[in-house]
């Protein structure tokens, strides 16, 4: 049986934590920030966890993560 390859686009965006949960950085935090509220920009600075519904799909993309 061949090895399962890591999806490189996912590896650059997602990180598997020791607990097994997967962290990611919010989108919409790079440019065009003048029109966004300060509260929104502050919230987007923090990392977030992949939702339970997408957890299995994300972990399949990172088999060796």
C-alpha positions in Angstrom: 0.0 0.0 0.0 1.5 3.4 -1.0 2.1 6.2 1.5 -0.5 8.9 1.9 0.9 12.3 0.7 0.2 15.5 2.6 -1.8 18.0 0.7 0.8 20.8 0.5 -1.7 23.7 0.2 -3.3 22.5 3.5 0.0 22.1 5.2 0.8 25.7 4.6 -2.5 26.9 6.1 -3.3 24.4 8.9 -1.4 23.1 11.9 -2.2 20.0 13.8 -1.9 20.5 17.6 -0.8 17.7 20.1 -4.4 17.4 21.2 -5.4 16.5 17.6 -7.3 19.7 16.9 -6.4 21.7 13.8 -5.6 25.4 14.0 -5.8 28.0 11.2 -5.5 31.7 10.6 -8.5 33.8 9.7 -9.0 35.1 6.2 -9.7 38.8 5.4 -6.9 40.2 7.6 -4.3 41.2 5.0 -5.5 44.2 3.1 -8.5 46.5 2.6 -8.5 47.0 6.4 -9.6 50.6 6.4 -13.3 49.6 5.8 -13.3 46.9 8.6 -14.1 47.7 12.2 -11.4 47.6 14.8 -13.2 44.8 16.6 -13.3 42.7 13.5 -9.6 43.3 12.8 -8.7 42.4 16.4 -10.7 39.2 16.2 -9.0 38.1 13.0 -5.5 38.4 14.6 -6.2 35.3 16.7 -5.9 31.8 15.4 -9.0 29.6 15.3 -9.8 25.9 15.4 -11.4 24.0 12.5 -15.0 23.2 13.3 -16.0 19.6 14.2 -17.9 19.2 10.9 -14.7 19.8 9.0 -12.2 18.1 11.4 -12.2 14.8 9.6 -11.7 16.4 6.2 -8.8 18.6 7.4 -7.0 15.7 9.2 -7.2 13.6 6.0 -5.3 16.4 4.2 -2.6 16.3 6.9 -1.9 12.5 7.4 1.6 13.0 8.8 0.9 16.4 10.4 
